[in-house]
Amino acid sequence: MIVITGAAGFIGSVVLKYFNDKGYKDILAIDKLGDKAKWKNITNKRFADFGNRDDFINALYDYHSINAIIHMGACTDTSEFDLDYLMSTNFEYSKKLFLYAKDRKIPFLYASSAATYGAGEHGYSDKMNDIYQLTPLNPYGFSKQLFDQWVVNQSKTPPYWAGFKFFNVYGPNEYHKGRMASVIFHFFNQIRENGEVKLFKSYLDNYEHGEQKRDFVYVKDVAKMIYYFFENRMESGFFNVGTGRARSFNDLAMNVIANVNSDANIKYIDMPSDIKDKYQYFTEAEMTKVRDVGYKEKFYSLEDGIREYVNEFLMKNYKIF
């Protein structure tokens, strides 16, 4: 049996669907549904059982048939400032799963984050030998970085582990995420509601408004890559999950506008004070390591990803993938 945590969440539910499509049904789906609409993300999925996140971790060693853990569950809110909550959810919970995988001698694949790279002053390479150089810009990134550091300090590990540093993921099944949904989702709704797209102003002289750049990766590509690493299990380590090409927010906005067939305008707005000093102006995944270990699949271009997301999912009443 495979455990997928965060199975009703954005990335986790798409990973679950991808594994279903590859023939995996003996899956224990773990999440905490709460009162949000993310329950819809698992309505069309196949799994042997579903478990509450807290109940599962408390009874972890009662499970004897687990043969792999894919840990996608986390607090992903980059504006969350409750460090105790982040440490409990993103650090302590992950440690318990890692140690279980070590004890049971099973693979452990988990979601790290490109937020660990901070402002990118040391680049965006997953080949970095000294991850202690990295300085995240927010508490969320710090919680992810702390777990990565803890992992590399372990003398005894699962037989195979991989930490995936997700860059800016977008696509279907993110509809429940509110403020933390991708800008593409928000652009679509802004066009529908107000006939305009709102982008943050730049506060750095070397960036024009809307020319801040990120590495945007389609969630289907994320699931495909996780499946590949699960099946092939090359070397253990950290791996970037991005396209390797940064694109501007202006590019995103214009692509969404074009696919909605709208004449919407772009409006540049002030950045919220709580994120202004924690904002990444540029991210771009270094993908050499991923290619070197054998992953040769092509990624969706920004144009193709937005076209599919808008036309096949957002325009169809937020269709679940």
C-alpha positions as CSV (number, residue, x, y, z in Angstrom):
1,M,0.0,0.0,0.0
2,I,1.2,3.5,-0.9
3,V,0.5,6.4,1.5
4,I,-0.2,9.8,-0.2
5,T,-0.5,12.6,2.4
6,G,-2.3,15.8,1.3
7,A,-4.2,13.6,-1.0
8,A,-7.2,16.0,-1.2
9,G,-5.0,19.1,-1.7
10,F,-3.9,20.7,-4.9
11,I,-0.7,18.8,-5.8
12,G,-1.5,15.7,-3.8
13,S,-4.8,15.1,-5.6
14,V,-3.2,15.4,-9.0
15,V,-0.5,13.0,-7.9
16,L,-3.2,10.6,-6.7
17,K,-4.9,10.9,-10.1
18,Y,-1.6,10.3,-11.9
19,F,-0.9,7.1,-9.9
20,N,-4.5,6.0,-10.5
21,D,-4.0,6.4,-14.2
22,K,-0.8,4.3,-14.0
23,G,-2.8,1.5,-12.3
24,Y,-2.2,2.1,-8.6
25,K,-5.4,1.7,-6.6
26,D,-4.0,0.3,-3.3
27,I,-3.5,3.7,-1.8
28,L,-4.1,5.1,1.6
29,A,-5.1,8.7,1.1
30,I,-4.4,11.0,4.1
31,D,-5.6,14.6,4.6
32,K,-7.6,16.9,6.9
33,L,-10.6,18.1,5.0
34,G,-11.9,20.8,7.3
35,D,-14.7,22.9,5.9
36,K,-13.1,23.8,2.6
37,A,-14.1,22.5,-0.8
38,K,-11.0,20.4,-1.3
39,W,-13.0,17.3,-0.6
40,K,-14.1,17.7,-4.2
41,N,-10.6,16.9,-5.4
42,I,-10.9,13.2,-4.4
43,T,-14.5,12.6,-5.6
44,N,-13.2,11.0,-8.9
45,K,-10.1,9.2,-7.5
46,R,-9.5,5.6,-6.5
47,F,-8.0,4.6,-3.2
48,A,-8.3,1.7,-0.7
49,D,-8.9,3.9,2.3
50,F,-9.0,7.5,3.6
51,G,-7.6,8.7,6.9
52,N,-7.5,11.8,8.9
53,R,-4.1,13.5,9.0
54,D,-3.9,13.6,12.8
55,D,-5.4,10.1,13.5
56,F,-2.9,8.7,11.0
57,I,0.2,10.1,12.5
58,N,-0.9,9.1,16.0
59,A,-1.4,5.5,15.0
60,L,1.4,5.4,12.5
61,Y,3.2,2.3,13.8
62,D,0.0,0.3,13.8
63,Y,0.2,0.2,10.0
64,H,2.2,-2.8,8.7
65,S,1.4,-2.9,5.0
66,I,2.7,0.4,3.9
67,N,5.5,0.1,1.2
68,A,6.0,3.7,0.3
69,I,5.2,7.2,1.5
70,I,4.6,10.2,-0.8
71,H,4.3,13.1,1.6
72,M,2.6,16.1,-0.1
73,G,0.7,17.3,3.0
74,A,1.8,20.6,4.5
75,C,0.8,24.1,5.4
76,T,1.7,25.9,2.2
77,D,0.5,29.4,3.2
78,T,3.4,31.7,2.6
79,S,1.7,34.4,4.7
80,E,1.4,32.1,7.8
81,F,3.3,33.6,10.7
82,D,2.4,31.1,13.5
83,L,5.8,29.4,13.8
84,D,4.6,26.9,16.3
85,Y,1.9,25.7,13.8
86,L,4.3,25.6,10.9
87,M,6.8,23.7,12.9
88,S,4.2,21.1,14.0
89,T,2.8,20.7,10.5
90,N,5.8,21.0,8.2
91,F,8.7,19.9,10.5
92,E,7.6,17.5,13.3
93,Y,5.0,15.7,11.2
94,S,7.5,15.2,8.4
95,K,10.1,13.9,10.8
96,K,7.8,11.2,12.1
97,L,7.0,10.0,8.6
98,F,10.7,10.0,7.6
99,L,11.7,8.0,10.7
100,Y,8.8,5.5,10.0
101,A,10.1,5.1,6.4
102,K,13.6,4.5,7.8
103,D,12.4,1.9,10.3
104,R,10.2,0.1,7.8
105,K,12.9,0.4,5.1
106,I,10.5,1.9,2.5
107,P,10.9,4.9,0.1
108,F,10.0,8.4,1.3
109,L,9.3,11.1,-1.3
110,Y,8.2,14.5,0.0
111,A,7.4,18.1,-0.9
112,S,10.1,20.6,-0.1
113,S,9.9,24.1,-1.7
114,A,11.7,26.6,-3.8
115,A,10.9,29.0,-1.0
116,T,14.0,27.6,0.7
117,Y,16.1,29.4,-1.9
118,G,15.0,32.8,-0.5
119,A,15.9,35.7,-2.7
120,G,18.1,33.5,-4.8
121,E,21.4,35.1,-3.7
122,H,23.0,31.7,-3.8
123,G,21.2,30.6,-7.0
124,Y,18.5,28.0,-7.6
125,S,20.6,24.8,-7.9
126,D,19.6,21.6,-6.3
127,K,23.2,20.5,-6.5
128,M,24.1,22.7,-3.6
129,N,26.3,20.8,-1.2
130,D,25.8,23.2,1.8
131,I,22.1,23.9,2.1
132,Y,22.8,25.9,5.3
133,Q,23.7,28.8,3.0
134,L,20.1,29.2,2.1
135,T,18.1,32.0,3.8
136,P,14.3,31.7,3.2
137,L,12.3,34.9,3.2
138,N,9.3,33.8,5.2
139,P,8.3,31.4,8.0
140,Y,6.9,28.8,5.6
141,G,10.2,28.6,3.7
142,F,12.0,28.4,7.0
143,S,9.9,25.4,8.1
144,K,10.7,23.6,4.8
145,Q,14.4,24.5,5.0
146,L,14.6,23.2,8.6
147,F,13.3,19.8,7.6
148,D,15.7,19.7,4.6
149,Q,18.6,20.4,6.9
150,W,17.3,17.8,9.4
151,V,17.2,15.2,6.6
152,V,20.7,15.7,5.4
153,N,21.9,15.3,9.0
154,Q,20.5,11.8,9.4
155,S,23.0,9.0,9.4
156,K,20.3,6.5,8.9
157,T,17.7,7.1,6.2
158,P,15.0,5.3,4.2
159,P,16.5,3.2,1.4
160,Y,15.4,5.9,-1.0
161,W,14.3,9.5,-0.3
162,A,13.7,12.5,-2.5
163,G,12.8,16.1,-1.5
164,F,11.1,18.0,-4.4
165,K,11.7,21.7,-4.4
166,F,8.5,22.9,-6.1
167,F,8.6,26.3,-7.9
168,N,5.4,28.1,-8.8
169,V,2.9,25.4,-9.4
170,Y,-0.5,26.2,-11.1
171,G,-3.3,24.2,-12.6
172,P,-6.6,22.3,-11.8
173,N,-7.6,21.4,-8.2
174,E,-6.2,24.5,-6.6
175,Y,-9.6,26.1,-6.4
176,H,-9.9,25.7,-2.6
177,K,-6.7,27.5,-1.8
178,G,-8.0,31.1,-1.6
179,R,-5.2,33.7,-1.4
180,M,-2.6,30.9,-1.9
181,A,-4.0,29.8,-5.3
182,S,-1.9,30.6,-8.3
183,V,-1.9,34.0,-9.9
184,I,-3.4,32.4,-13.0
185,F,-6.5,31.4,-11.1
186,H,-6.8,34.8,-9.6
187,F,-6.3,36.5,-13.0
188,F,-9.1,34.5,-14.5
189,N,-11.5,35.5,-11.7
190,Q,-10.4,39.1,-11.8
191,I,-11.2,39.3,-15.5
192,R,-14.6,37.7,-15.0
193,E,-15.5,40.0,-12.1
194,N,-13.9,43.3,-12.9
195,G,-12.6,43.2,-16.4
196,E,-9.0,43.8,-15.3
197,V,-5.9,42.0,-14.1
198,K,-4.1,43.3,-11.0
199,L,-0.4,42.9,-10.7
200,F,1.9,44.0,-8.0
201,K,4.1,47.1,-8.6
202,S,7.8,46.6,-8.5
203,Y,9.8,48.3,-5.7
204,L,13.2,47.5,-7.3
205,D,14.8,49.8,-9.9
206,N,15.9,47.0,-12.1
207,Y,12.4,45.6,-12.5
208,E,9.5,47.3,-14.3
209,H,6.0,46.8,-13.0
210,G,4.9,43.3,-13.8
211,E,8.3,42.2,-15.0
212,Q,9.0,40.3,-11.8
213,K,9.7,36.7,-13.0
214,R,9.0,33.3,-11.6
215,D,9.4,29.7,-12.8
216,F,5.8,28.6,-13.4
217,V,5.2,24.8,-13.7
218,Y,2.0,23.1,-14.6
219,V,0.7,20.7,-11.9
220,K,0.5,17.8,-14.4
221,D,4.2,18.0,-15.0
222,V,4.8,17.9,-11.2
223,A,2.8,14.7,-10.8
224,K,4.6,13.1,-13.8
225,M,8.0,13.9,-12.3
226,I,7.1,12.5,-8.9
227,Y,5.8,9.3,-10.5
228,Y,9.0,9.0,-12.5
229,F,11.2,9.3,-9.4
230,F,8.9,6.9,-7.5
231,E,9.3,4.2,-10.2
232,N,12.9,4.6,-11.0
233,R,14.5,5.5,-7.6
234,M,17.9,6.7,-8.7
235,E,20.0,8.6,-6.2
236,S,18.5,10.1,-3.1
237,G,18.6,13.8,-2.7
238,F,16.8,17.1,-3.5
239,F,15.4,17.8,-6.9
240,N,14.0,21.0,-8.4
241,V,10.6,20.8,-10.0
242,G,10.3,23.7,-12.4
243,T,10.6,24.3,-16.1
244,G,14.0,26.0,-16.0
245,R,12.6,29.1,-17.6
246,A,11.4,32.2,-15.7
247,R,8.5,34.2,-17.2
248,S,7.1,37.5,-16.2
249,F,3.8,38.2,-14.6
250,N,3.0,40.4,-17.6
251,D,3.4,37.3,-19.8
252,L,1.0,35.4,-17.6
253,A,-1.6,38.1,-17.6
254,M,-1.6,38.5,-21.3
255,N,-1.9,34.8,-21.9
256,V,-4.9,34.5,-19.5
257,I,-6.5,37.5,-21.1
258,A,-6.1,36.0,-24.6
259,N,-7.5,32.7,-23.5
260,V,-10.6,34.3,-21.9
261,N,-11.0,36.3,-25.1
262,S,-11.2,39.5,-23.1
263,D,-10.0,43.0,-23.7
264,A,-9.2,43.3,-20.0
265,N,-6.5,45.8,-18.9
266,I,-3.6,45.3,-16.5
267,K,-3.7,47.4,-13.4
268,Y,-0.6,47.7,-11.2
269,I,-1.3,47.8,-7.5
270,D,0.6,48.3,-4.3
271,M,2.1,45.2,-2.7
272,P,0.6,44.2,0.7
273,S,2.9,45.4,3.5
274,D,3.1,41.9,5.0
275,I,4.9,40.4,2.0
276,K,6.8,43.4,0.6
277,D,10.1,42.5,2.3
278,K,9.6,38.8,1.7
279,Y,8.8,38.9,-2.0
280,Q,10.8,36.9,-4.6
281,Y,11.4,39.0,-7.7
282,F,13.0,36.2,-9.7
283,T,13.0,32.4,-9.5
284,E,14.3,29.9,-12.1
285,A,14.9,26.3,-11.4
286,E,18.3,24.8,-12.3
287,M,17.2,21.5,-13.9
288,T,20.6,20.0,-14.8
289,K,20.6,17.6,-11.9
290,V,17.1,16.3,-12.8
291,R,18.2,15.8,-16.4
292,D,21.4,14.1,-15.4
293,V,19.6,11.4,-13.4
294,G,17.6,10.5,-16.4
295,Y,14.4,12.6,-16.4
296,K,14.0,13.6,-20.1
297,E,10.2,14.5,-20.2
298,K,9.2,17.8,-21.8
299,F,7.4,20.3,-19.6
300,Y,4.3,22.3,-20.7
301,S,5.2,25.7,-22.0
302,L,3.6,28.6,-20.2
303,E,1.4,29.2,-23.2
304,D,0.2,25.6,-23.5
305,G,-0.3,25.2,-19.7
306,I,-2.4,28.3,-19.4
307,R,-4.4,27.4,-22.5
308,E,-5.3,24.0,-21.2
309,Y,-6.0,25.2,-17.6
310,V,-8.2,28.1,-18.7
311,N,-10.1,26.3,-21.4
312,E,-10.4,22.8,-20.0
313,F,-10.8,23.6,-16.3
314,L,-11.5,27.2,-15.3
315,M,-14.0,27.9,-18.2
316,K,-15.8,24.6,-17.3
317,N,-16.8,25.7,-13.8
318,Y,-13.6,24.7,-12.1
319,K,-13.6,21.2,-13.4
320,I,-11.8,18.7,-11.1
321,F,-8.9,16.8,-12.7
